[in-house]
Amino acid sequence: QRQMCIRDRARLGAATRLLRAKDARGASAVLAGAAPRDPEQQLELTYCRAFASALDGYRELEAGAHQTARRHFVTALELLEPRLAYARSRGHVRLVGLHDKLDAELVRLTEGAR
């Protein structure tokens, strides 16, 4: 169990570095199969996966592919929402902030499509 915790922490660290470099695919590959048992690491895993999807969405948005961007944002929100209450209770500001930002982005995209 301790070995798994260390391995999960290393994966999350590597994924975070890749996300900072805007490498969503690399981060997703690093996180494939990750299933931490620690609740805090579960929050971080959810955040990283959602952030990777959001990065893909923004890349599509910049390319003018609004519907594809929207799908990536919805995917990210679907990852975040089941953990949102717990994230708020734990003070996980980044996860909550990402949720709020993507929720606003979807509203903006929806209003722009009208």
C-alpha positions as CSV (number, residue, x, y, z in Angstrom):
1,Q,0.0,0.0,0.0
2,R,2.8,2.4,0.9
3,Q,4.5,1.6,-2.4
4,M,1.2,2.4,-4.3
5,C,0.9,5.7,-2.5
6,I,4.5,6.7,-3.5
7,R,3.9,5.6,-7.1
8,D,0.6,7.5,-7.3
9,R,2.3,10.6,-5.8
10,A,5.1,10.3,-8.4
11,R,2.5,10.0,-11.2
12,L,0.6,13.0,-10.0
13,G,3.8,15.0,-9.8
14,A,4.8,14.0,-13.4
15,A,1.3,14.8,-14.7
16,T,1.3,18.2,-13.0
17,R,4.7,19.1,-14.7
18,L,3.3,18.0,-18.1
19,L,0.1,20.0,-17.6
20,R,2.2,23.1,-16.7
21,A,3.9,22.6,-20.0
22,K,0.4,22.3,-21.6
23,D,1.0,18.7,-22.6
24,A,-2.5,17.3,-22.0
25,R,-1.9,14.1,-23.9
26,G,1.3,13.3,-22.0
27,A,-0.3,14.0,-18.7
28,S,-3.3,11.7,-19.6
29,A,-0.9,9.0,-20.6
30,V,1.0,9.2,-17.3
31,L,-2.3,9.1,-15.4
32,A,-3.8,6.1,-17.3
33,G,-4.6,3.4,-14.8
34,A,-3.9,5.6,-11.7
35,A,-6.3,4.8,-8.9
36,P,-5.0,6.3,-5.6
37,R,-6.7,5.2,-2.4
38,D,-5.8,8.4,-0.5
39,P,-8.8,10.9,-0.8
40,E,-6.5,13.8,-1.3
41,Q,-4.6,12.1,-4.1
42,Q,-8.0,11.2,-5.6
43,L,-8.9,14.9,-5.7
44,E,-5.6,15.7,-7.3
45,L,-6.1,12.9,-9.9
46,T,-9.5,14.3,-10.7
47,Y,-8.1,17.8,-11.0
48,C,-5.3,16.7,-13.3
49,R,-7.6,14.6,-15.6
50,A,-10.1,17.5,-15.8
51,F,-7.4,20.0,-16.4
52,A,-6.0,17.9,-19.3
53,S,-9.5,17.8,-20.8
54,A,-9.8,21.6,-20.3
55,L,-6.5,22.2,-22.1
56,D,-7.7,20.1,-25.0
57,G,-10.9,22.2,-25.0
58,Y,-9.0,25.5,-25.1
59,R,-6.8,24.2,-27.9
60,E,-9.9,23.4,-29.9
61,L,-11.5,26.7,-29.1
62,E,-8.4,28.5,-30.4
63,A,-8.7,26.5,-33.6
64,G,-12.3,27.6,-33.9
65,A,-13.8,24.2,-33.2
66,H,-16.4,25.4,-30.7
67,Q,-18.4,22.2,-30.5
68,T,-15.3,20.0,-29.9
69,A,-14.1,22.5,-27.3
70,R,-17.6,22.3,-25.6
71,R,-17.3,18.5,-25.5
72,H,-13.9,18.7,-23.8
73,F,-15.3,21.2,-21.2
74,V,-18.3,19.0,-20.5
75,T,-16.0,16.0,-20.0
76,A,-13.9,18.0,-17.6
77,L,-17.0,19.1,-15.7
78,E,-18.3,15.6,-15.5
79,L,-15.1,14.5,-13.9
80,L,-15.1,17.4,-11.4
81,E,-18.8,17.5,-10.3
82,P,-18.9,14.3,-8.3
83,R,-16.0,15.5,-6.2
84,L,-16.9,19.1,-6.0
85,A,-18.6,19.1,-2.5
86,Y,-15.7,17.1,-1.0
87,A,-13.2,19.5,-2.7
88,R,-14.9,22.5,-1.2
89,S,-14.9,20.9,2.2
90,R,-11.2,20.2,1.9
91,G,-10.3,23.7,0.6
92,H,-9.1,22.4,-2.8
93,V,-9.2,25.8,-4.4
94,R,-7.7,24.7,-7.8
95,L,-10.4,22.0,-8.4
96,V,-13.2,24.4,-7.4
97,G,-11.8,27.2,-9.4
98,L,-11.4,25.0,-12.5
99,H,-15.0,23.9,-12.2
100,D,-16.2,27.5,-11.9
101,K,-14.1,28.6,-14.8
102,L,-15.3,25.8,-17.1
103,D,-18.9,26.3,-16.1
104,A,-18.6,30.0,-17.0
105,E,-16.9,29.0,-20.3
106,L,-19.8,26.7,-21.2
107,V,-22.3,29.5,-20.5
108,R,-20.3,31.8,-22.7
109,L,-20.1,29.2,-25.5
110,T,-23.8,28.5,-25.3
111,E,-24.7,32.2,-25.4
112,G,-22.4,32.8,-28.3
113,A,-24.1,30.0,-30.3
114,R,-27.4,31.7,-30.1
